[in-house]
Amino acid sequence: MSAVRGWGGAALVVAVMALPACTGSSGSDASESSESSPDGYVIDGCERADLGGRSVARVWDEALLDAIRRDVPAPTVHARNLFHTSAAMWDAWAAYDPDGDGYFVDEKQEADDVGAAREAAISYAAYRVLLHRYSLAAGLQATFDELVATMESLCYRTDFTSTEGDSPAALGNRIAAAVIAAGRDDGALEERRYTDTTYRPVNQPLVVADPGAPMRDPNRWQPLALARQVAQNGQPIPGNIQRFVGPHWGRVDTFGLSGSAEGLPVDPGPPPQLGGDAASADAFKQAAVAVLRDSSVLDPADGATIDIGPGAIGDNPLGTNDGDGHDVNPSTGEPYAPNEVRRGDFARALAEFWADGPDSETPPGHWNSIANEVSDTPSFVRRIGGDGPELDRLEWDVKLYFALNGAVHDAAVAAWGVKGYYDSARPISMIRYMGAKGQSSDPAGAAYDPDGLPLVPGLIEVVTPASSAGSQRHQHLADHLGEVAVRAWRGNPGDPADEASGVGWIRAVDWVPYQRATFVTPAFAGYVSGHSTFSRAAAEVMSAFTGDPYFPGGISQWTVPAGDLVTEAGPSRDVTLQWATYFDAADQAGISRIFGGIHIPADDFEGRRIGTACGRAAWSLAQRYFAGTVPA
């Protein structure tokens, strides 16, 4: 998987939209690749589309990823849809397997052509689940058109709605009906558009355009007030004030994890908190310092370079960034080549690449794209766990999606359970609040407040007459004597296409994360990081399922071309992000959110630990479903 581009779904999606639709009545004149059906679900005289070696399950996974990209990003909802669709496809496959246990529907069927029957049952199940789940989503018409075109390209009638009988189509419709019914009572509040109307934020909205962050409780989440809200995939969001997305999600039914009536399936303990015991308060302040330190390197003009090759970074122990890379590529037996880039380019490229995936499919969908790329790798041998018989693409894909998306679904439930329970602040609120208080390092100095930012020479300082005189570093802040200044990213440029803000001294009360001005920070609490939890859960499954923690060939990479950034102009040169293992990629997903200014390290590290629990539990349970050993 060493191609420069590849994780974006656009390069992989089956182009069903470009195919002429098959029309006609039911009958038995289907092509050889479609099962003749006395029940009338196959289109007469239809020539099935060439899937290019991809399985039917893969085709539906790609259609789902496209629907996600069109919709407003909601990682919790999309993770649930990925899992429920994957479970529906697994049930359709397992119905024709003597051993496998179904998840929503545990039926056993027989067919003369088991392969064709499975494809039909999978398609009807996936089609009807997706038609239901995205019926009110953004991009509805395009998603509807693609779903219909996909069915017709496979020579299946979309008007076959019967759930009666033993035909594969009826089986698929029954499975979809069971999934839809279960979704009405799984805690997601689907019938209320996934909205928990009981949640009320403790803090008043932070008006991003104004300095400071007035807060009743600096340890709790604060919604942002923006002139205009636009999601990271370009979808406009109604209103000007954020609403917490998914505060109830910790009560959604899980897969491999045990559920929790309190909405906290996994409890990592509280995040650092200001105003509590001294150790926790100090950790809160140091977390803000860590975010500011990363913000201070978002400038390629500073001349600093870094080796981002797998031989220099990665291989971290769980919950740390203490790794120093990998000695050799196990696939080649040779050391990894150095990959020297400008530090500011790397940090910005990393923040944008992992934000919602290369094509805004959100982190759960991004890991589906990664899994698909791995499965497509030439010479890759599809053996579960690296052992046993080589599987055909359909069995491989169905089982991989079931395990992978069970893990990311649980990651959503676990991470948002923590978010809803602890309701923690984001860095923009933390930094602005403490910055307005003053500095907490020197009781005898100017602007002292025990809840202020700690002073760090060259990073966090108080503006003084000396520091703002003449050509000194705070000269432009001379009107703000006695205030706290931070050396950080200067904020959104006037023309992001052609301008980069760089790094400089700004007032702490004006600090913003490296994000678009219409987005700024996600609309939910910080602790724990969803990216870290999703990514580590997925990495655990990918490593176990393939039997190897390393990407095929010992490396995966993605090039962010010069000038391809969105938040501001850049990178100044091409940046090729590289990962040796799934865990390296997952760790960088978490790290990216610190550079992006929307998480603190505790959010990342605890998210990784929770993700490990989610991934391992999902993998363990998925294997029991495959073997048919799930207790009745």
Number of C-alpha atoms within 10 A of each C-alpha: 22 15 13 14 15 21 25 18 25 15 10 17 18 20 18 23 15 10 12 11 16 19 14 11 12 20 16 18 15 20 16 11 13 23 24 21 19 11 17 18 27 29 28 22 17 21 17 19 17 12 16 7 9 18 18 22 27 23 20 24 25 21 24 24 26 22 25 29 25 20 23 23 21 17 24 26 21 27 26 24 21 26 23 26 29 28 28 33 33 31 32 37 28 27 24 19 19 12 14 23 26 24 22 20 22 13 17 19 16 14 14 8 11 17 16 17 27 27 24 29 27 30 27 30 31 30 24 22 24 24 15 14 17 19 14 12 16 18 18 16 13 14 24 17 12 20 24 19 22 26 22 24 25 26 27 29 23 18 8 16 15 15 17 11 11 13 22 31 32 22 29 33 28 25 31 32 20 16 21 19 12 14 20 13 13 14 17 24 17 15 10 10 11 17 18 17 11 7 13 10 13 16 18 16 18 22 17 19 13 10 16 24 26 17 18 11 16 23 23 21 28 31 25 25 18 20 13 14 22 17 19 23 20 16 16 14 15 10 12 14 18 21 20 23 20 26 25 26 28 30 21 27 21 24 23 21 22 13 19 17 9 11 23 24 24 20 15 14 9 15 22 23 20 22 15 12 10 11 11 16 17 18 16 23 21 17 22 24 22 17 24 26 20 19 29 22 23 27 27 23 14 13 9 13 15 16 16 23 23 28 21 18 21 24 22 16 10 16 18 15 16 12 14 13 19 19 14 16 18 15 12 10 10 10 13 20 14 13 17 14 21 23 21 27 27 28 23 27 29 22 25 23 19 23 24 23 24 22 22 26 30 26 29 32 29 24 25 25 25 22 19 22 19 19 21 15 15 10 9 13 15 21 16 18 14 15 12 9 10 13 13 11 18 18 17 19 24 25 25 25 24 26 31 28 32 32 38 36 32 35 38 29 34 34 34 33 28 30 29 25 19 21 25 26 26 27 24 27 27 27 28 26 23 26 30 23 20 27 28 20 17 13 11 7 12 17 21 20 19 17 22 23 32 25 19 14 10 13 18 24 24 26 25 18 17 13 17 18 14 12 9 12 16 25 18 14 19 18 12 17 18 18 22 30 29 32 23 28 25 24 22 20 17 11 12 16 15 11 14 23 18 21 21 17 23 20 25 28 25 21 27 27 26 26 23 20 20 17 19 23 24 18 19 22 28 29 31 32 31 31 32 32 37 36 33 34 36 35 28 25 30 28 19 18 23 22 15 15 19 21 24 22 17 21 21 27 20 20 17 24 15 15 15 18 20 16 22 24 18 25 24 19 16 18 23 21 22 22 26 28 24 24 27 23 22 26 28 23 28 29 24 27 27 28 29 26 26 24 30 30 23 20 28 27 22 24 30 29 18 26 32 26 22 33 33 22 22 29 24 14 17 24 17 14 22 19 12 16 13 15 7 4
